[in-house]
Amino acid sequence: MSTSRSDQPHDHHDTGLLSLLPADGFAARVPTADALQTRLAERLAEVGAPALAEFAHVQKRAAEIWGAAPTAHFARVLREARVSRKAPVTSKYQKARSAVGRLPGAWQDVFQERITASETGRTVAGHAPWSADYLLAIINAVAAWISFCDARDMPIAPTGANLEKYARACVDRRDDPVSERTATNYCQRIHAGYTLIDPGYPSRGCEFVIRDWRERSRRRGTPTKTGAQLVTARAIYDLGFSLIDGARKRPMRGLHAAKDFRNGLILAVGTSLPERARALSCLAFEQSLFLLEAGHIHIRLPASALKMLERLKPGSDGRDTVFRNARLHAALCEYRAMYRPLFDDGDCLFPSMKARGMAISEAQIGRLTGNLTRAAFGTRIPVHRLRDNVATDAAEHLEGGVHAASTLLRHRDIATTRTYDQSEGVRAAEEFGGYVTSQRSKGVDLDV
């Protein structure tokens, strides 16, 4: 008896991509990835883009016939056909270089030289290196300031009176007003940018206005942080695992299941490792994240991924942390073996859905965290606010209180942690203990 009828799809379904499925009454092996790629390429040549929707239907049917796990490679084949590899992401220093074009021509060489010096870690005329984020913020602030001055026929050189007028206009404008804290940041960046152009410019009036607005913003507090956002870190951690469980239960192990698993890990990892979005976006298997034995996870982040003064980064070892979390360890192992490969062959922990071979940006991690928590809790909790919640829970539950929270968040000044700690009067219903079990000379051993 011929084996072709049992190993291959039957001619009864030889219509388009449905020929990949077995005919009624005939057993068949699951088509290999190579066979799927070949047939999909042929179909794309025949009918064009509609072949992708046709293949998605076949993928669903295949999962019903053979099961989610044996047909997981269908998702990878479809993704490779749908999503092309994107060009490398423009670096932040490159973005800063492009933004310099918004400034007056006479200023551009000075800013370009400052960008080059900062990128290479050099000190120029007593100025320590600036981060790419700070440079870009200064350039954008100075460009906005110039537009403001031009519209009012004001001199570009900032004075105390003009900076006061600008800050007040930013706070009071009808469309997209800003907080006192943001207005203070704008003024500080304008002053820093102009002193780069003219280091000898008198600035006492500007410094007074900046200091006055800074004190004003401190008295007012941070309007972007509300009590409603103070969801326990344990609840956010559990939300992450509910998304992971949902991915496991999907009838088809496709890219949407992989995305749900990835999003769940963003919340679970973000709670267990309370770092900023920049650091989370840098995580990659066997590069900055290592799965050790007995449920231990090793995180090794370069200084470039951390928030610290640029002049300190060249001599810094970054962050080297080991923590134990058996549940998260198991989820990461499962993700790496079964779901991460559906995106591409890369190692980044949080790959992009739209750009094959690339990680999602820190901004996208922030947006996803906010969207997921808003859907679950009715309030947006961005990554940085998640750190607040971890600090509050840690200060509440750990024996060391705010001192333990300070170690967990890597704050050099305990006063910084106190700005995060809002535990007074808050008693979580569930135990969130075990963050810190011991301290090491290098890193902290966490047990969540």
N, C-alpha and C positions, 0 to 999 in steps of 0.2 A: 504494500500500500504506500502511495506517495505521501511524503511528509509535508509537502508544500501546503496541503489543505489545513494542517494543524499549526504550522509555524508562521504562515503568512496570512494577511487579510484576504478575504474571498472576493472573487470577481463580481459577486452580486452587488458590492458596494463601490465598484470602481467608478465613482463619480466624484471628481475633485478629491479633496483631502479626506472625505469619508472612506476612501479606499484604505486608509490607515487602520480602520476599525475592523474587527472580525465580523463576518456575516453571522446571522442567527443560526445557532446550532453548531457553530464551529469554534473550537478553542484556538487560541492564537497567542503567540508570545508578544510581549510589549515591544513595540518598535524601538530600536536603539536611537540614541541622539543623532548619530550619523544619518540613519535612514530618515528621521524626521527632518533634518536640515536639508537633505537632498530633495525630498518631496516638496517641502515648503518653498524652496528656491524655484523648483519647476513651476509650482502653482503661482508664485509671484510673477514669474515671466509670462504666464498664461493670462492672468486676470488682474494683476497689479495689487494694490492695497487691500481690496476686499478679501484676498487670501488670508490676511492676518485675522480678520474677524471669523473667517471660516475655520482657521486653525484653533482659535480660542474655543469655538463650539466643540471641535473634535477633542480638545484637551478636557473639557468638562465631561464629555461622554466617556472618554478613556478612564477618567477617575472613577466614574460609576461602574465601569466594567472591571478594571483591574485593581482599583483602590488608590488612595491618595499617595502613599509612599512610592509604589512602583512607577507612578507616572509623574513624579516630581520633575523629571528632566524635561518634560514638555514645556514647563514654565521658562526654563533657561533658553530653550530653542526659540520660543516666541519672543523673549526679551531681546535676544541678540539680533533678531530680525527687525524688531521695532525700534530699538534704541541704538544709535551709533555712538561710538566713542567720541567724547568731546575733547576740544583742545584743552591743554592744561589751564587751570584757573589762574587768572592774573594775580600776582602777589600784591600785598597791600602797599608795599613800597612802589610798585609799578602804578597802582591806582593813585597814589599820592603824586607821582610824577605827572600823570595825565591831568590831575586836578590843578596843577600849577598853571596851566594855560588859562585859568579863570582870573589870574592875578595880572596887574599891570606889567607890561613887558620889562620895565626897568627892575622889577623885583624878582623876576623868574629865575635868573641865574643864582641869586642868593639862596632861594628856596631849593633849587636843584642841588646846589652844593651841600646844603644841610641834609637833604635826603640821602645823598651819597655817603656823607660822613656817618650818618646814623645807621645806614644799612651795613657799613663795614665796622661799626663800633668805635669810630674815631671821635676824639674830642676836638672841637674847632673853636678857637677864640674863647676858651673857657667854658664852652657849652658842651655838656655831656650828651651822649646820643639820646635821641627821642625815639619812641616807638613809632611804628608805621601808623597805628591807630591815632596817636596823638598828633602826628604830622598832618594826617588827612583832616582831623578835626580842626586844627589851626587854619589850614588852607581854606576849608569851607567857611569857617567863622569869619576870616578876613575878607573873603569874597562877598559874603552877605553884608558885612559892615560897609564895604565900599559901595555896594548897591544902595544901602540905606543913606549914606552920605551924599551920593550923587543925586538921589531923588529929592533931597532937602537942601541941596547946594551948600553942604557943610564941608569943612576941610577933612581930609582923610586922616590926618594925624590925630590920634585919639587924645582927648582931654577928659578930665574928671567930669565936667559938665556934659560933654557929648556922650560919654559912656553911660552916665546916669540916664540920659534921655533915651538911649538905645535900649538899655535894660528895661526901662519902664514901658517902652513901646512893645517889646517882646512879650512882656507879661500881660499887657492890656489889650493886645490886638484881638480883633473879633474872630479871625480865622486862625485856628491852631495856636492858641496862646500857650506859653510855657510857664513852668514853675519858677520861683525865685532861685532855686538851686541851678536850674538850667540856664537862666539868665546870667547868673554868676559865672558859670563855666564859659559862656559865650564871651563875656567881658575879659575873663582871664586869658582866653585863647587869642583874642584880638590884641591884647596888650603884649602877649608873648610874641605874636607874629610881627607886630610893628617894631618891637625892640630888636628883632632879628635884622630888620632893614636899617634901623637907626639906633644902634646900641646906646648912643649918648643922649637920646631924647628924654627930656624931663618927664618923669612918670609918677611923681608923688600923688598928684590928684587922681590918676587912674588907680593907683594902689589903694588909696583911701576908699574909692567907690567900690572896688572889688571886695575889699575887706568888709565894708558896710553891708553889701548884698549877701556876702557869705554868712555873716552873723544873722542877718534877717532870715535867710533860708534855714539856718539851724534852729532858730526859734519857732519857725513855722513847721518844721519836720519835713518828712518825705511824703508828698501826697500820693506817690505811686504805690505806696505800701499801705495796705488796709488790713483791718482786723479780720475781714472775711477771707483774706489770703492765708491766714494762719491755720492751715490744715495740717494735721500731724504728719510728720515725715513717714510714719508707719503706714498711714492711709495712702500716701502717694506711692510708697514702695509696693503695697498690696495692689494698687491700681495697675502698676507695671506688670505684675504677675497675672492679673486678670486678663490683660491684653495678650500675654504669652499663652495662657490657657485657651483663649479664644482662637489664637492662631493654630494651636494643636488640634482643635475640634473642627476646623474647617473641612468640608468634605473633599476639597481639592487642595493639594499642597502646591499652590502657585505663588505668584509674586505678591498677591495681596496678603496671603498668609505670612510670607516672609517679611512684608512691611509691618504687619501687626506685631510680629515677634520682635523686630528691630525697635519699634516704638515702645514696646513694653520694656525692653532693655534700657532704653534711654532713661526712663523713669527709675528703674531698679538700680542701674549703675549710678545715675545721678544722685540718688539718695544714699547709696552705700559709699560712694566716693564723692563727697560734696565739693566738686570742683566747678569752675566756671565753664561756660559753653566752649570757649576756646580750647581748653584742655580736653573736654569730652570729644570734640571733633578730631583730635589728634590720635585717639586710641586706635590701635591696630594690633591684631594677633601677632605674637612673636616679635613685635617691635617695641610696643609700649605696654602691652597687656600680655601676661604669661599665666597660663593655667597650670598651677603646681599640684602636688599631691595633697590628699586629705582635705580637699575643699578650699585650699589656699589660692589666693589670686595676687599676683605680683604686678604692680603698676609702676612703670618707670617713665616719667614725663620729662622732656627736656625743658630747660629754663625758658626757651622761646614760647612754650605753651602756657607759661604761668604769668600771673600778674606780679611784676616786680620792676624796679627801676632798670632801664636799659643798661646803665653802666655796670650793674651788678650781674647781668646775665652771662657775660663771657666767663666769669669765674665761678658760676654756680653749677652745682651738680643736678639741678632741677629737683624733682620730687621722686623719691624712691620709697614706695609703700607696699607692705604686705598685709593683707587682711584675710580673715577666714570667713567664708559665707558659703556653706555647702549647697544651699538652694540656688544661689546665683551662679555658683561654679558649674552646677549640673546644667542649668539653663544655657550658659555660655558654651558648654561642650556640645549640647544638642544643637544650638544655633549654628555653631561653626561647622558641624558635620552635615546638617540636613537643610538649613534654611539660608545661611549666608551664601552658599554656592549658587543659589538661584539668581542672585544679583549679577555676579561675575566671578572671576578668579582672584580678585584682590583680597587684601587682608584687613582693610579698614573696618572697624567695628560697626560703623553706621554708614553704609553705602547709600548713594543717591538712587532714587527711582528713575530719574530722568537722564542722568549722565552716567553711562556705564563706565566702570573703572575708577569712579571718583567718590569721595566721601561727601556727605552733606555738610554744609557750612555751619559755622557757629551760630549765624543768624537763623538758619533754618532749624537748628536744634532748639533755639529759644522759641521760635514760632510753634513748633510741634509740641513742646512742653506746655506752652500756654493753651493751645487748642485742646490738648488731651485733658488737662485739668479743668478747663472751663466746661467741657462736655460732661465730666464726671462730678465736679463739685460746684459748678455754677460760677466759678471765679477763675480768672487766669492766674496761674502761678508760673512765671518764667523761671529759668534756671537759677538766676541769682536769688530770686525770692525763695526758691527751694532750699538754698543754703541757709536762709534765715530760719526756715522751719526745722531743718536739721539741728541748727544751733540751739533753737528753743527746746526741742526735745532732748538734746544731749545735756543742756544745762539743767533740765528738769529731772532727768532720770539717772544721770551718771553720778557716781559718788563725788567726783571732783567738781561737779557743777559747771560754772562758767569757765573754770580753768581747763576742764576736760574738753569743753566745746571749743576753747581757744586752740588747743592742740589739734583737735579734729579738723578745724578750718584753716590751720596753719597761720593764725594771726600772731604777729610778733608783739602787738600791743593788745593787752586784754581789754582795753577800753574799746577797741574796734569790735570785739565780740559782744560787748555789752550793748552796742547799737543793734545787733542782731537778736540778742536774747530778749524775748518778750514773754518769759515763762511765768512771771509773777501773776498769780491768780489762775494759772492754767494747769490743770492736772489731767494728763492724757488718760483715757479710759483703759488703754492697753499698754502693756510693757514694751518699751522700746530700748531697753537696756542692752548692754553688751557692746557698745560701740568701741570702747577702748579697753582692752584687757591688759596691755602692757605697753611701755614705751621702749623704743630702741634708740641707739645712737644715730641710726639712719632710718627715718620713717617711723610709722606707727602701725602696730598690728591691730587690725580691726576685727571684730567678731559681731556681725549683724545677724 
